Amino acid sequence: MSDKIPHLLIVDDELSMRELLEYMMVRQGYRVLSAGRGRDAVSMIQKNSFDLILCDIRLGDISGLDVLRAAKKHNSDTVVIMISAYASAETAVEAMNEGAYDYLPKPFDNNELRQTIKKALELKTVEQEKKNIDDNLKKNLHFGHIVGNSSKMQHIYEMILQVAKTRTNILISGESGTGKELIARAIHEQSGRKDEPFVAVNCGGIPETLIESELFGHKKGSFTGASSDKKGLFQTADKGTVFLDEIGEVSHHIQVKLLRAVQEKVFKPVGSNEDIAVDVRIICATNRNLEKEVIEGRFREDLFYRLNVIEIKVPPLRERKEDLRILAQHFLDKYSREANKEITKISSYAIDLLNKYDFPGNIRELENLIERSVALSMTNIILPDSLAISVYKKKHTHTQNIQPDIENIANGVDLDAVLEDIERAYILKALELTSGKKNRTAKLLKINTRSLRYRMDKLGIGN
């Protein structure tokens, strides 16, 4: 958070509650004002700049939702948290649709409230920094559809700018779904070849019997079905860039052919005795460890060193989680437009849930998740309940039927640990059955939502 002391407004028509909240927030080091009436709060909002407003839904004159609307109209960056003894799922959705960060039912846990406010203010700071970085990126960096402002991505942007002006072959390595082709395209678009073809070849998606013809072309009659001469992709890309994706999938036979094309920029079409020379920049990508492939004899060493003049390693999404919110919002904007929906925001709790998942499918998996969530969402905000959250189920598939080993009690037993295991298993199973909907989960377990949140926090279960 910045050095600026956050300025809070507390709005509650109950004097004792207002005084308690004001005392708590001052103790936390915040500057605090309070109002007992909704109209007084609206007036104060119009005259002051508040970082966060804590507002009861039911007030003596106007609704807390009216205060929320006034706050967002005056300054859309103001964080508003709603509190109520009469909260319902419908009220929560309405508040979130109007721009509330969160709502808490009364009576609330004081520690939970402090943590929610702290997290909200930290998020506000992060979002402001994101806006500043995004503005700078839009002004200074144009890498196609690459999204991300983390230090690891900034390093990749710098490498793109450094290598783009050279003729050097590039190897882009990283797990599937990390965006290797986007980086290859960005290098091409920043290079002097940007107005020439960019030809992408998925080496793993072309049958062994066809890949030589696809890459280098063939002469009429050179094999069954070759009814006419055909240009290969290397020739199509002349003066431009060839991107060989999944280069680790090609056979030794094709590796021999590629070596000559890479080394001399010369090749023979299938069925031809004449060499064709081309001027191409070669960029390759792999999700394999090619050095290991070389050691184990599956990839030619001479070809590896020709391709791997400069290597760009793309981090998996789990190592650049600071980019997750930006990426999720990017995909939300994209698929909301395509679906002709006005879904503008992902709730903080939904982001928290995504942050607790490792995304083995990386950015591609996140994109698919957001696309499905947009399709399924019935509101203009993505709530945890809106997520097509197979990620939640994957995160918690370790839920088991706990069988206490009562017979082993003679050897001693940690009763607290046993009870925690049982409690955790029941909560995780209930969350799975309700797709993570906490109000329904609490009903299944015959406890209130506040108690459920407390237990989940105690047991380290993601909200």
C-alpha positions in Angstrom: 0.0 0.0 0.0 1.1 3.6 -0.6 2.4 5.9 2.2 -0.9 7.8 2.1 -3.1 7.1 5.1 -6.4 5.7 3.8 -9.5 7.8 4.4 -12.6 5.8 5.4 -16.3 6.7 5.8 -18.5 4.6 8.1 -22.3 4.8 7.5 -24.6 3.1 10.0 -27.8 4.4 11.7 -27.0 2.4 14.9 -24.9 4.7 17.1 -23.2 1.9 19.0 -22.2 0.0 15.8 -20.9 3.3 14.3 -18.8 4.1 17.3 -17.4 0.5 17.5 -16.4 0.6 13.8 -14.9 4.0 14.1 -12.9 3.0 17.1 -11.7 -0.2 15.3 -10.7 1.7 12.2 -8.9 4.5 14.0 -6.9 1.8 15.9 -5.9 0.4 12.5 -4.4 3.7 11.6 -7.0 5.0 9.2 -8.5 8.4 9.0 -12.2 8.0 9.7 -15.4 10.0 9.3 -18.9 8.6 10.1 -22.5 9.3 9.3 -25.7 8.1 10.9 -28.0 9.0 7.9 -27.7 8.1 4.3 -28.3 11.6 3.1 -25.6 12.9 5.4 -23.2 10.3 3.9 -24.1 11.3 0.3 -23.3 14.9 1.2 -20.0 14.0 2.8 -19.1 11.9 -0.3 -19.7 14.9 -2.5 -17.3 17.0 -0.4 -14.6 14.5 0.4 -12.4 11.9 -1.3 -12.8 8.5 0.5 -10.6 5.5 -0.2 -13.2 3.1 1.3 -16.8 3.3 2.6 -18.2 0.8 5.0 -22.0 1.2 4.7 -25.0 -0.6 6.2 -27.7 -1.6 3.7 -30.6 -0.5 5.8 -30.4 3.1 7.0 -33.0 5.4 8.6 -33.8 7.5 5.5 -32.4 6.2 2.2 -31.0 2.7 1.3 -27.3 1.9 1.6 -27.5 1.0 -2.1 -28.3 4.6 -2.8 -25.2 5.6 -0.9 -23.2 3.1 -2.9 -24.5 4.5 -6.2 -23.7 8.0 -5.1 -20.2 7.0 -4.1 -19.5 5.2 -7.4 -21.0 8.1 -9.3 -18.7 10.6 -7.5 -15.6 8.4 -7.8 -15.7 5.0 -9.4 -12.4 4.1 -7.7 -13.9 4.3 -4.2 -14.1 0.9 -2.5 -17.5 0.2 -0.9 -18.2 -2.7 1.5 -21.8 -3.3 2.4 -22.8 -4.7 5.8 -26.3 -5.8 6.9 -28.1 -8.0 9.4 -30.6 -8.7 6.6 -28.2 -9.7 3.8 -29.4 -12.2 1.3 -27.9 -13.6 -1.9 -30.2 -11.3 -4.0 -29.1 -8.2 -2.0 -25.4 -9.3 -2.3 -25.7 -9.7 -6.1 -27.5 -6.3 -6.4 -24.8 -4.6 -4.3 -22.0 -6.2 -6.4 -23.8 -5.3 -9.6 -23.8 -1.7 -8.4 -20.0 -1.9 -7.8 -19.6 -3.0 -4.2 -16.4 -4.8 -3.4 -18.0 -7.1 -0.9 -20.8 -7.5 1.7 -20.6 -8.9 5.2 -23.5 -10.1 7.2 -24.1 -8.9 10.8 -22.9 -10.0 13.3 -19.5 -10.2 11.6 -16.2 -11.3 12.9 -14.0 -8.3 13.7 -10.9 -9.9 12.4 -12.7 -10.9 9.2 -13.8 -7.3 8.8 -10.2 -5.9 9.3 -8.8 -8.4 6.8 -11.5 -7.6 4.2 -10.8 -3.9 4.5 -7.0 -4.4 4.4 -7.4 -6.6 1.3 -9.7 -4.2 -0.4 -7.4 -1.2 0.1 -4.4 -3.2 -1.1 -6.4 -4.2 -4.2 -7.3 -0.6 -4.8 -3.6 0.3 -4.8 -2.7 -2.6 -7.1 -5.5 -1.7 -9.5 -4.3 1.9 -9.7 -0.7 0.7 -10.3 -2.1 -1.6 -13.0 -3.8 1.3 -14.7 -0.6 3.3 -14.7 1.4 0.4 -16.1 -1.3 -0.4 -18.7 -1.2 3.2 -19.8 2.6 3.0 -20.1 2.4 -0.2 -22.0 -0.1 1.2 -24.5 2.1 4.1 -25.1 5.5 2.4 -25.3 5.1 -1.3 -25.9 3.1 -2.9 -28.7 3.5 -6.7 -28.5 0.2 -7.8 -30.2 -2.0 -9.6 -27.7 0.6 -10.3 -25.1 -0.8 -9.3 -21.7 1.1 -9.0 -18.4 3.1 -6.5 -16.4 5.0 -8.8 -14.0 8.8 -8.4 -13.8 9.2 -11.7 -15.7 7.1 -10.4 -18.6 8.9 -7.1 -18.6 12.1 -9.0 -19.0 10.6 -10.9 -22.0 9.5 -7.6 -23.5 13.0 -6.3 -23.2 14.3 -9.4 -24.9 11.8 -9.1 -27.7 13.0 -5.6 -28.5 16.7 -6.7 -28.3 16.4 -9.7 -30.6 13.8 -8.4 -33.0 16.2 -6.3 -35.1 18.7 -9.2 -35.5 18.6 -12.1 -38.0 19.4 -14.6 -35.2 17.4 -17.8 -34.7 15.3 -17.9 -31.6 14.2 -20.8 -29.4 11.1 -20.0 -27.2 10.7 -22.6 -24.5 7.9 -23.0 -22.0 4.9 -25.1 -20.9 1.9 -25.6 -23.2 -0.5 -22.7 -23.0 2.0 -20.0 -22.0 1.7 -18.0 -25.2 4.9 -18.9 -27.1 3.4 -18.1 -30.5 2.3 -14.7 -29.3 5.9 -14.0 -28.4 7.1 -15.2 -31.8 4.6 -13.0 -33.6 5.7 -10.0 -31.4 9.3 -10.6 -32.5 8.2 -10.6 -36.1 6.1 -7.5 -35.7 9.0 -5.6 -34.1 11.5 -6.7 -36.8 12.3 -5.3 -40.2 10.3 -8.2 -41.6 7.0 -7.1 -40.2 5.5 -6.3 -43.6 6.5 -9.8 -44.9 4.8 -13.1 -44.1 4.7 -14.8 -40.7 4.1 -18.5 -41.3 3.4 -20.7 -38.3 3.8 -24.4 -38.5 2.6 -26.8 -35.8 5.1 -29.6 -36.2 3.3 -31.8 -33.8 0.0 -31.5 -35.7 1.2 -32.6 -39.1 1.5 -36.4 -39.9 5.1 -37.7 -40.5 4.2 -38.6 -44.0 3.2 -35.0 -44.9 5.4 -32.7 -42.9 8.3 -32.7 -45.4 5.9 -31.7 -48.2 4.3 -29.1 -46.0 7.6 -27.5 -45.1 9.5 -27.7 -48.4 6.8 -28.3 -51.0 6.7 -31.0 -53.7 6.8 -31.6 -57.4 3.8 -33.0 -59.4 3.8 -36.8 -59.3 6.4 -37.1 -56.5 4.0 -39.2 -54.5 0.4 -40.5 -54.7 -1.9 -37.6 -54.6 0.6 -35.0 -55.7 -1.4 -33.9 -58.7 0.4 -30.5 -59.1 3.5 -28.6 -57.9 3.1 -27.2 -54.4 5.0 -24.5 -52.6 6.2 -25.3 -49.1 5.8 -23.1 -46.1 9.5 -22.1 -46.1 9.1 -20.7 -49.6 5.8 -19.1 -48.7 7.6 -17.3 -45.9 10.4 -15.9 -48.1 11.6 -12.5 -46.8 9.5 -13.1 -43.6 9.5 -15.4 -40.6 8.9 -19.1 -40.2 7.7 -20.2 -36.7 8.2 -23.9 -36.0 6.0 -24.7 -33.0 6.5 -28.0 -31.1 9.9 -28.5 -32.9 10.7 -31.3 -30.4 8.1 -33.5 -32.1 9.8 -33.8 -35.5 11.4 -37.1 -36.5 15.2 -37.6 -37.1 14.5 -37.8 -40.9 12.9 -34.3 -40.8 15.6 -33.0 -38.5 18.2 -33.8 -41.1 16.2 -31.8 -43.8 15.6 -28.9 -41.3 19.3 -28.7 -40.5 20.2 -27.8 -44.1 17.3 -25.4 -44.4 18.2 -23.7 -41.1 22.0 -23.7 -41.8 22.1 -22.8 -45.4 18.6 -21.4 -46.1 18.4 -23.9 -49.0 16.2 -27.0 -49.5 14.9 -29.3 -52.1 11.1 -29.9 -52.6 10.0 -33.5 -52.4 10.6 -35.1 -55.9 12.9 -32.3 -57.1 16.7 -32.2 -57.7 16.8 -28.4 -57.7 17.7 -26.3 -54.6 15.5 -23.4 -53.6 17.1 -20.6 -51.6 15.0 -18.5 -49.3 15.6 -15.6 -46.9 13.7 -16.4 -43.7 14.0 -15.7 -40.0 13.5 -18.9 -38.0 11.8 -19.0 -34.6 11.1 -22.3 -32.9 9.1 -23.2 -29.8 9.0 -26.2 -27.6 7.4 -27.4 -24.4 10.1 -30.1 -24.1 13.6 -29.9 -22.6 15.5 -30.1 -25.8 18.9 -30.4 -24.1 17.6 -33.6 -22.4 16.3 -34.7 -25.8 19.7 -34.2 -27.2 21.4 -36.2 -24.4 19.0 -39.0 -24.8 19.5 -39.1 -28.6 16.0 -38.0 -29.7 17.1 -34.6 -31.1 20.1 -33.8 -33.2 22.8 -31.8 -31.3 23.9 -29.8 -34.4 20.3 -28.8 -35.1 19.7 -27.9 -31.5 22.6 -25.4 -31.4 21.6 -23.9 -34.7 18.1 -23.3 -33.4 19.0 -22.3 -29.9 21.2 -19.2 -30.6 19.1 -17.2 -28.2 16.5 -18.8 -25.9 13.5 -17.0 -24.4 12.0 -18.9 -21.5 8.3 -18.2 -20.9 7.2 -18.6 -17.3 4.1 -20.6 -16.5 1.1 -18.7 -15.1 1.7 -20.0 -11.6 5.0 -18.1 -11.5 3.5 -14.8 -12.7 0.3 -14.7 -10.6 0.6 -10.9 -10.4 -0.6 -11.0 -14.0 -3.6 -13.2 -13.4 -6.1 -10.4 -12.6 -5.0 -8.5 -15.8 -5.2 -11.6 -17.9 -8.6 -12.5 -16.5 -10.0 -9.0 -17.2 -8.5 -9.1 -20.7 -10.4 -12.3 -21.5 -13.5 -11.1 -19.7 -13.6 -8.0 -22.0 -12.9 -10.1 -25.1 -15.6 -12.8 -24.5 -18.2 -10.3 -23.1 -18.0 -8.5 -26.4 -18.2 -11.7 -28.4 -21.2 -12.9 -26.4 -22.8 -9.4 -26.6 -23.0 -9.3 -22.8 -22.2 -6.4 -20.5 -20.1 -8.2 -17.9 -17.5 -5.7 -16.7 -15.9 -7.0 -13.5 -14.6 -10.1 -11.8 -15.3 -10.0 -8.0 -12.4 -10.0 -5.6 -13.5 -13.4 -4.2 -13.5 -14.9 -7.6 -10.0 -13.6 -8.2 -8.9 -15.0 -4.8 -10.3 -18.4 -5.9 -8.3 -18.3 -9.2 -5.2 -17.2 -7.3 -5.3 -20.4 -5.2 -5.2 -22.6 -8.3 -2.0 -23.5 -10.2 -3.4 -23.6 -13.7 -1.5 -26.5 -15.2 -2.9 -25.5 -18.6 -1.6 -22.0 -18.1 -3.1 -19.0 -19.9 -5.0 -21.2 -22.3 -6.8 -22.8 -19.4 -7.6 -19.5 -17.8 -8.9 -18.2 -21.1 -11.2 -21.2 -21.5 -12.4 -20.8 -17.9 -13.3 -17.2 -18.4 -15.0 -17.9 -21.7 -17.2 -20.5 -20.1 -17.9 -18.3 -17.1 -19.1 -15.5 -19.4 -21.4 -17.9 -21.2 -22.9 -19.1 -17.9 -23.0 -15.8 -16.0 -26.5 -14.4 -15.4 -25.2 -11.1 -13.9 -22.9 -8.4 -15.1 -20.2 -9.4 -12.6 -18.3 -12.7 -12.4 -18.9 -14.0 -8.9 -17.3 -17.2 -7.5 -20.7 -18.9 -8.1 -20.5 -17.8 -11.8 -17.2 -19.5 -12.4 -17.3 -22.7 -14.3 -15.1 -23.7 -11.5 -13.7 -27.1 -12.3 -10.5 -25.5 -10.9 -12.1 -25.5 -7.5 -13.0 -29.2 -7.7 -9.5 -30.0 -9.0 -8.0 -28.1 -6.1 -10.0 -30.1 -3.6 -10.3 -33.5 -5.1 -8.4 -34.9 -2.1 -11.6 -35.0 -0.1 -12.0 -38.4 1.4 -14.3 -40.2 3.8 -12.4 -39.9 7.0 -12.3 -43.2 8.9 -11.1 -42.5 12.5 -8.7 -45.2 13.7 -10.3 -45.6 17.1 -8.5 -48.9 17.8 -5.2 -47.1 17.6 -6.1 -44.8 20.5 -3.9 -46.8 22.9 -0.8 -45.4 21.1 -2.0 -41.9 21.7 -3.9 -39.6 19.3 -4.0 -35.9 18.4 -7.7 -35.4 18.9 -7.7 -31.8 17.6 -5.9 -32.9 14.4 -8.4 -35.8 13.9 -11.4 -33.5 14.4 -9.9 -30.9 12.0 -9.5 -33.6 9.3 -13.1 -34.6 9.7 -14.3 -31.0 9.7 -12.2 -30.2 6.6 -13.4 -33.2 4.7 -17.1 -32.3 5.4 -16.6 -28.7 4.4 -14.8 -29.5 1.2 -17.4 -32.1 0.2 -20.2 -29.7 0.8 -18.4 -27.0 -1.2 -18.0 -29.4 -4.0 -21.7 -30.4 -4.0 -22.7 -26.7 -4.1 -20.1 -25.6 -6.6 -18.5 -23.4 -4.0 -21.7 -21.5 -3.1 -21.1 -20.6 0.6 -24.7 -19.9 1.5 -25.9 -23.3 0.3 -22.8 -24.9 1.8 -23.6 -23.4 5.2 -27.2 -24.7 4.9 -26.0 -28.2 4.1 -23.7 -28.2 7.2 -26.5 -26.5 9.3 -24.3 -23.6 10.3 -24.5 -19.9 9.4 -22.4 -18.3 6.7 -20.2 -16.4 9.1 -19.3 -19.6 11.0 -18.5 -21.3 7.7 -16.1 -18.5 6.7 -14.5 -18.7 10.1 -14.0 -22.4 9.9 -12.7 -22.2 6.3 -10.2 -19.6 7.3 -9.1 -21.6 10.4 -8.6 -24.8 8.3 -6.8 -22.9 5.4 -9.6 -23.6 2.9 -9.7 -21.0 0.1 -12.7 -18.6 0.2 
